[in-house]
Each structure stands twice: as structure tokens, then as C-alpha cells.
Amino acid sequence: MAENILDRFKEKIEEIKEINSDKKVRVGIIGTGWIAEAHVANYLKCPDVEIVAAADLIPGKAEKFCKANGIEGVRLYPDHKSMIDAEQLDAVSVCTYNKTHAECTIYALEHGVNVLLEKPMCVTLEEAVAICKAEKASGKILSIGFQPRFDENMKMLRRVVQSGELGRIYYIQTGGGRRRGIPTPYGTSFIEERTAGLGALGDIGCYSLDMVLNAIGYPKPLSVSGYTSCYFGKDPNYFEGHPEYADVFSVDDFAAAFIRLDGDIVLDFRISWAMNLDTPGDTIILGTKGGLRIPSTECWNGSIGGPLTIYKTVAGEEVELQIPKKDDDTDNFYKKIRLFVDAVKENGKAPVPSSQIIYNQAIIDGIAKSARLGREITIEIPEI
């Protein structure tokens, strides 16, 4: 009986598309910080892509970036508007500070350019709504940068849940984080409210939420009671050699929430950049016919920490069925880039659609607002 259940989740072989490089997709990079390096590295793996332009607000940064990443003949601009106005672009990657995600994305869409937008989608729900309206009006493709979704183990997780093997889902526990992992090696842009807007909640919390929300079909969030703190980030002793970072730290380094979702599902969530614990716990999905445990990782890395375990009662016996963790040699970041390029060339659908991620953003925004107010709030998402 157990073998029959596991047979439902045998590995599926996906066809590899042949890449036609006769016509190049002309790409511009908006923001040349460290995450843009991954975008460029993977665009360069695509024979049908030509990186033609890059823009950055900091003088000289884009030029230095292009030289360091081996891309020649790229035209450089002081901001996203001048680049989009001057170039005939098919697509852009938005790799800027969280606080500027919305304005860069909206401008590109309004000017007929497809967009690959790094996570988090933005900072507030209001910004997310404005982005989605611009996308709808433009008819262009907008995909959000959630590469963990393309991990084979994440796909398996979704298959298990969508198979109905767990029955009706009613409770989820999820989260993750780092014992010590405030991202200051890249300067202070991640930890200042004026640039990031969100801390751990937006940086890695959005990934954790997407893992479970995508698995259960992205039900609409209804209400949230949220909490955030910044005890580590405001402690000068945390930043060895850079105590001044504590003075500018103005985002969350820990967040927790209790979220009610459509379908009478509750979501118990917590995320951390720093804590006195190795993990806030495994991800758990409880259903009326079975439960699922997804082992945590030491630091959120976009996959899972071990085999998926299904808990069921079979023929009157309580059983545990393990689905071994899959080794995936393909870079998930490359998959994110490749699938976006394919969608642009084929005028297809966004690999990670905004219609889903607006719910992710609504939860993140709701947690931040609830934490500031000190009470539960209702989440209201207007029609797009």
C-alpha cells in the first residue's frame, strides 16, 4: 500500500527545449548591485540573449560592474528612465533596492518592456497593486524572481499537496532563517528602511511563504496578526568591526505572524536573520487525510533540508512514507532566467505570475502593518 502511494510521486522527466538563437532578446539591467551579477551570469548562458544596456544611480558603478562581469559594448545610463527611453529593449531585470522596485517596474511596463522583477515584489500592498495595474494595461510579461519554485524538491512538495493525498489542508507551520545572518557584507542597503523598507520579512520571508502558498494553490489571505523585532540589528556588539551599522539599522531582523487564508486554512509563520536558535522549526502541512513534514535548512537556501515525510493511516496502521530528497544539477537561478526569456520570445505566460505574488506581498505588508498597530488586521486586496 505504501509503495502504491509513493508511485504517485515518481520523478517526471521534463523535455529540454531547443534554443533558437537567430533572434536575440535585447535585455537591460536596472541596478548593478550584487544580485545583478547572478542575472548577468545566467543571461550570458543564453545564446539568444544580448545584454545591451545597464543603469545605476551611483556614478561609475554600472561601468565597473560591466567590466567585472565581462560584458562588453553595453551602453550605460544614470537611471532606468533614460535607459528605457533611449533603448529598444525587449526586457529588463529590475535588481534595485526594494524601495524602488515599483517605480522601475511600472515605468518599464508603461513603455512596453517585459520585466523580470527581483524579490520581494515591492514593499507595500499599495505598490503591488499599482504594479499589477500597470502590467494589465501594458499586456507585457511580468515575472517575479522566486527561483526556489523551480527546485525539483519544491515541485515535488506541490505535487504531493495537489494530489489530494493529504486531504483538505487546514493548518500550516512554516518559516526559517539564520542563527547569525544579517546581510551586511553588501553594505547597509539591506538594513536601512530608506532603501530596503523590509528586513528578514521581505528578504527571505517571501521565499518561505511562497513555498507553502504555491503548494496549496495560493488561497487569498484574509487577516493577519503580526509581530516584528530588531533586537540583534540594533545591538552594536552584533556587528563586529562595524558598530555604526546598529545606528542605521531600521528594518526587522525577526518576524512572526498568524495568518488566516481563504478555505479555513491557518498559517503559523516565523522568519529570522538572527536568533538564539538553530532553526525556528520544520515546515508542517496538516490535512484531514495526512500530514507532511518538510525539514528545515540551517540557512534559507531555496530548497529543503532532507526527505519529505508523509504521515498517514493505512489499513488501520499509522505509517510514515519518505520521499527522498532529489539532487538537481541545474541552477535554479538559470531556470528563472531561461523560463522568463522563453516567455518573452513566445509571448507566453509569466513563470511566476504577479497574480499569485500579490497575495504574498499582501501578507508581508499585513504583517508589517499589524506589528506597527499591535493588533490583528483584515487584508483587503482591490480588484486589478
TASULCOR-V804571 format. One record per residue. PHI is phi in degrees with one decimal (* if undefined). Layout:
phi = [PHI	PHI]
//
This chain:
phi = [*	-60.9	-62.5	-63.6	-65.4	-66.1	-60.4	-70.7	-118.6	-64.1	-60.9	-100.1	-93.8	-94.0	-70.2	-91.6	-75.3	-79.9	-91.8	-94.9	-100.8	-62.5	-112.8	-87.9	-85.9	-87.4	-117.4	-118.0	-107.0	-105.4	92.9	-115.8	-82.2	-64.8	-68.4	-64.7	-59.6	-67.9	-62.2	-62.3	-56.5	-87.8	-62.6	-65.7	-80.3	-100.4	-66.5	-103.8	-121.7	-127.6	-82.9	-109.5	-153.8	-146.9	-133.9	-154.1	-70.6	-85.2	-56.3	83.6	-68.9	-64.5	-63.3	-62.2	-62.1	-63.6	-63.7	-66.3	-104.5	67.9	-110.1	-108.5	71.9	-85.7	-82.1	-110.0	-137.1	-81.0	-164.3	-67.5	-66.4	-64.7	-67.1	-66.7	-67.1	-89.5	-104.2	-98.0	-98.6	-88.0	-157.5	-133.4	-103.1	-95.8	-122.9	-93.3	-57.5	-52.1	-66.8	-109.0	-56.2	-64.9	-64.7	-67.2	-66.7	-62.5	-62.8	-63.3	-62.8	-64.2	-105.4	74.7	-113.5	-70.9	-131.7	-105.8	-103.4	-63.9	-80.0	-67.0	-51.2	-168.8	-111.0	-115.8	-65.5	-59.5	-64.7	-62.1	-62.5	-63.1	-62.1	-65.4	-66.7	-64.8	-62.2	-61.1	-68.4	-80.7	73.7	-94.4	-89.8	-126.0	-119.8	-99.7	-78.6	-104.6	-64.3	-57.9	-61.1	-91.3	-65.0	-61.6	-72.0	-67.6	-64.5	-64.4	-55.5	-63.9	-61.6	-60.8	-66.7	-71.5	-68.5	87.6	-61.4	-91.3	79.9	-80.1	-77.5	-130.4	-146.5	-134.5	-117.8	-151.3	158.3	154.3	146.6	-131.5	-69.7	-143.1	-163.8	-69.0	-80.2	-96.8	-58.3	-100.9	89.7	-107.3	-63.7	-77.9	-112.7	-104.5	-62.7	-67.3	-108.8	-90.0	76.0	-135.8	-103.8	-57.0	-56.6	-86.5	-69.5	-119.0	-63.3	-62.8	-65.0	-61.8	-64.9	-63.2	-55.3	-85.9	-65.8	-65.6	-63.7	-97.3	95.5	51.8	-67.9	-70.3	-76.9	-109.1	-154.5	-150.9	-117.3	-117.3	-141.8	-136.2	-148.0	-147.3	-62.6	-76.3	-63.6	-91.5	-96.6	-58.5	-70.6	-69.2	-93.5	-60.4	86.5	-137.9	-61.4	-67.0	-61.1	-62.9	-70.1	-100.2	-63.6	-144.0	-128.2	-84.8	-112.9	-150.1	-146.5	-144.9	-162.9	-119.0	-120.1	-99.6	-115.1	-55.9	94.6	59.5	-110.8	-115.5	-124.7	-100.5	-127.8	-154.3	-145.2	-149.9	-91.7	-156.1	-165.5	-93.4	-165.3	-78.6	-158.1	-79.3	123.4	-69.8	-82.5	-129.5	-121.3	-105.0	-128.1	-70.8	-110.4	-173.7	-124.1	-135.0	-113.0	-116.5	-61.0	-75.3	-112.7	-61.5	-138.2	-51.9	-127.9	87.0	-135.5	-123.2	-89.7	173.7	-62.0	-70.6	-123.1	-99.0	-110.2	-143.3	-110.3	-122.0	52.2	81.1	-109.5	-79.8	-126.8	-125.7	-114.9	-99.7	-107.8	-56.9	-66.3	-91.7	-89.6	-119.5	-78.6	-81.7	-67.8	-64.0	-66.3	-62.7	-59.6	-59.3	-67.5	-62.1	-66.7	-66.1	-59.8	-59.8	-63.2	-64.7	-66.2	-97.7	52.4	-92.0	-97.4	-64.0	-58.5	-125.4	-75.0	-65.3	-61.6	-89.1	-69.9	-62.9	-69.5	-58.5	-66.8	-62.9	-68.0	-59.9	-62.3	-64.9	-62.1	-62.5	-67.7	-61.7	-62.3	-66.8	-81.6	75.3	-156.4	-68.2	-128.9	-86.8	-95.3	-121.8	-110.7	-69.4	-67.6	-91.8]
//
